[in-house]
Amino acid sequence: MHLVEFSQRSSWSSFGSDLIFLFGKQMTPFTFLCLVAFVLVEDSSLDAVSKTMYAIHVFILVLACYGIMIKSNVNSVHRYTMIASVGYLTVCQVSRVFIFDYGILSTDFSGPLMIITQKITTLAFQVHDGMCRKQEELKDDQRRLAVHSKPSLLEYLSYNINFLSILVGPCSIYKDYIEFIKGQHVQHRLKRVKDSSSQQNGWDKVPEPSPVRAVINKLLVCACCLLWFFIITKAFPITYNVDPQFISEASFITRLAYALISVQAARPKFYFAWTLADAIHNAAGYGVSGVNERGEVSWDLISNVRIWEIETATSFKSFIDSWNIQTALWLKSVCYDRAPYYRMPLTFVLSAIWHGVYPGYYFTFITAIPITLAARSVRRNFREYFLSSPLLKICYDVVTWAATQLTVCYTVMPFLLLAVEPTMQYYRSMYFHVHVISILTLILLPSKPSSFKSEIQALHSNNNVKED
């Protein structure tokens, strides 16, 4: 069934079933219960008026940007959409933070607006690529994801406010979502298996693979994260890092250790939300990326986190590539791959603006710029000397793992503290040591560019990008 068929129907008797199809190909009891759970968690503290106003914000942004999509020239639709969506999101963030409840992490419309902003801008850039730019001007990913016609209102609304991702995302590719709605998602993603098989029967002639195993595994991860949150996270509050008595009495090593433990303890709440959102999509039959090396169907197309890779990361970049993956892909597609100059600083600034207006966000992302450059410089200058023997390589991995975890802890602390005063208090207690080391590294280490091939791979690689 195509989306256009929905708009041609006049019978109200089929309206309910069409809505189910519109907002998800399979609204299973599990996905419905997960949706209800999310709504209860998200909106339990809000009155009816607040809920209505928050919904209005969502529809204002979506409908305004659809008007831009339809009326604007394809040469500039991506610019207008980016300015309008990020601008509206910023205004809402400012009103929420500075007018109503600064410092209180309440759940409201800003989360859905952040996800919708990603979707709206991603689609606008893909329409610009498909209808304005020449094929030879596009990079491989841009050519593959380009959209060659403007979506209808129904398609636009379905993509942006479908129930699977309206609350916590993640952002998915428009073409993938439309294939899912049309029932072609699995066949398209597994097409390469059929093409490479010598058998006559391909994946398009067998039932769709069941997501039950993948969903159960992700729910078990959610349960572990929830248990960790109630037992460990509550025992190591982030705010204790800036407690005056703790700073004055504890040694530097003790403060460093507590900071590391408290930040590690804060991660499972993000793991829980992203993994549950991924499970909801998988339960609806959405999220097949292909087949892994064992010949099993992979349900990680829109996964937002790779927990093992994060906890074992040996570089700042590998950590970033495994954390909030779909947001990283969005930043790469709308900013990093398109900015003519200062790509990395501009990408970090856009990320900070998208996250909100708390000063801690800007401390985090601005601090990440010299750290990323310094880590890249150290890797280029020293890594090759540790590859000559397995023992040296293990030692290198252990040292870089510890350095990465400590550096990430130092970098994200303002993100969790939010305000300027506690952030500066924490940095002073840490003697700004990571800032100093990063700047000295950039000054003292020689600039050693990598090979052309590795540079190209670094610019365009992300472990979560799935090829057709």
Disulfide bonds with the S-S distance in Angstrom:
none
